[in-house]
């Protein structure tokens, strides 16, 4: 469940949960999904309803995007708590944090990084949740991802040898 939904008032949380449970029941009966908005203004019954959610999401979507999702995603998302499983991850981890994020708690991301005890790299960006998908911050985030992947997965080249030559020598 998103932090935005978790921070909703009890009435709104009950309405969203009810929609999710009804949709699960519909799925079990083979019926069409019960749809709900992905984004909406604060107080609305939507998956994401923080002040920045609707304008941010609409800025990164295209003209054919439909603001709807099966309500059951909220039930599945409620069980998605990565911080409870981060101790089980044995590979290097990159955590990218939008430091003014109103959807995914920066404090929770930092706590997860702390629990990973040395297997994690943290990169923080001065932005809201959706701003990292646009412009210069997007380019910076992608560069950080590529740097992380190259360091941990390698470039596919051996010392001083292009990847094609290394692949040919191995075969």
N, C-alpha and C positions, 0 to 999 in steps of 0.2 A: 504494500500500500504506500502511496506516495506520502511524503511528509505533509503536503498540502491537505490531503484527505485526513491524515491523522490529526491535524490541527483544526479540523472542522468542528463545529458545535455538534453536540450529541444528536440533535434532531436530523441534521444534514447527514451525519455519519450513518444513522439508522436508515435513512432513505436510500443512500447509496448501497449499503449492505443488502437491504431488501431487494433492490433491483438486481444485484449480483446473484443472490440466492434464487430469485425467480428465473433468471436466465439459466442458471445451472439446472433447475428443474425442467425448463423447456428443452434444454439440450438432452437431458436423460430421456425425454419423451420423443426425441427426434424432431422437435419443432425448430422453427427459424429462431435465430438469436434475438434476444431483446436488446436493442441498441440504446446507447446513451451517448451524450456528447463527450468527446475527448477533452475539450477545453470549454470553459465558460467563465463568466464573471464570478467574483467572490460571492459565496452564498448559494450558487446554483448547484444543481445535481449534475456534476461533470467529474470525470476522472481527475482533471487538473483544474483547480478553480482559485488559484492564488492571484493576486493583482497582476503579476507579470505573465501568467500562463497563457491567456488567450492572445494577447498581442504578440508575445514571443513565438508561440507555436505557429500562428498565422504568417509570421514573417519568414519562417523557414520552409513552409509547405508550398506546393505548387497550385496552379489554378484548378486542377481536377481533384484535389484532396477533399475528402468528405469528413466532416467533423462527427464521426460516429465510430463506436467500437462495441463489441459485445460486452454487456455488463459483467459477465463472469470474469473478465480480466481483473477486476478489483478483488475478487475472492482469491484468485491465484496470487495476485500481488501482495495480499495480506500475509501470505506465507513466505514471501521473498524477503528474507532478512540476511543479506550478505555478511553483516558484521558477526552474526552467530556462527558462521562457517569459515571465516577467514583463517582461523588457525589450521584448518585442514588443507589449505592451499600450500603446495610445496614449491611452486615455481615462482620466479620473480613477478612482482605485481606493480603495475603503474596505476596510481590513483590521481585523477585530474579533478581538481576542485574549483568550482566557480565560487569565489569567496563571499558573494552576496546572494547566493542561491536561495530562493524561497520555495523550491520544490524538493530538492535533495539536500538535506542538512549538511553544511560544511563541517559542523562539529562532529556529526556521526561519521563522516568520511575520515576525519582526522583520527577519531577514536579507532576506526577500523585499521588505519595505517599503523597506529601505535601497537595494536594487538598483533599485527603481522610480524613484528620483531625482526627488522633487518632485511626481510625479503621484499620490501616495498620501497618504491620511489614515489614521492608526492610532488606534484606540480600544482601550484595555485595560480589562478588568473583573476584579475580585478574586474569581475563582471557578475551579471545575473545568469540564471540557468541557460537561457537560450542564446545569449550574446556570444557564447563560445562557438557557436555554429556559423558565425558570420564574420566576414572581413578579416582584419589583421589577427584577431584572437583565434579565429579558426585556423589560420595558417600557422600560428605559433603552437597551437595544440597539436596539429598534425605533425609539425617538425619534432615536437617532444615525443610523440608516439613513434615516429620513424627512428629517432635516436635511440629510444629504449629498445625497440625491436632489433636494430642493428647490433647493439651491444650484447643483447642476450641471445639472439638467434644467429648472429653473424651475417655477413654480406653475401655469403655463397662463394667467396673467393679465398684461396689460400694465400699466404704471404707472397706478394708480388706476382700472383698468377691470376688471370681473368677467370671468371666462373666457368666459361665454356671449356677452357683448357683443363681445369680441375675436374670437370665432369667427364671429359674424354679420357683422362688418365685413369679415372676410377673404373671405367667400363671395359 
